């Protein structure tokens, strides 16, 4: 169960891009999260970032949402193409909670 009455969802954009986790606190969307095994392939990076950006554009109350990609491998802290998307190793993310 999430703390403080937060809710967790899956989201599909109008174009069919999937976001693995959408976290809400009341009406406010606080996080949009993608999970992938690795970020070694540029095609994977593009797919994961595209879904996050499109979801943020579409969703009401997502303007301040944290955009995050979790991976099993090493992850750069941000992407050159999209500075607002954070990347983190999933094990580090889980230990910080």
N, C-alpha and C positions, 0 to 999 in steps of 0.2 A: 504494500500500500504506500502511496506517495504521501509525503508530509503536507500539512497545512492545506488540506482540501484541494490539492492539485489533481488534475486529471490528465491521462495520457491517451493519445489517439494515434491512428495511422491516417495519412492524408494522401489523396491522389489529386493532382492538378487537373485543370480543364484539358490540358494536352495529354494527360495520361501519365505524367511523371509521378513517381511514388516517393513519398517521404516516410521513412521508417517510423519516426516518433515525433509527435507534436505534443508539447506539454503546455497545459493551460493552468492559469491561476485565476479563477473566476472567469471573466470574459477575456482577459489579457493572455495572449500567447507568449510564453516566456522562452521556449526553446523549439527549434526545428532541428532534428538530428538524423543523420544518415550513418549507417554502419556498413563497412566493407572490409573484406579480408586484407586488401592491400591497395596502395595508391601508386603502384609502379607503372601502370599503363595510363597514358594520357586520355584514352577513351573512357576509362573508369572515372578519372578525375572530372572530366567534362560531364559525364552522366550524373554524378553525385552532386556537383555544384549547381548544375542546371535545375535539378529538382528543388533544391533549397531556395534558389533565387526566385524561381517561378512561384513557389508556394508563398514566399514572403510578399511578392507582388499581389497575389490574389487574395490573401487572407486579411480580413478586417481585424484590427487589433494585433497585428504582427509586426508593426513598424519598429519596435524595439526588441524583437525576438533575437535570442542568441542563436547563430547558425553554426552548427558543429558537425564535423565528420569524424567518426571514431573508426580506427583501423587496428588490426592485429599487428601490423608492421610498424616501421618507423614512419613518423608523420612530420612534415614541416609544420611550423606553428601557424603559418598563413600561406595562401596562394598569391602569387604575383597578380593573377587575373582578377582576384576578388578578395580584397583585404578584410572584408567583414566576416569571412568564413574561417573559423578556427578548425584546426586539425589536431587530433590527440590520439595517442595510443589508448586503446580501450582499457587496458589493465591500469594505466595511470589514472584514467578517468574514474574507474571504479574505486580505486584506493583513496581518491580525494573526496568521496561522498561520505 
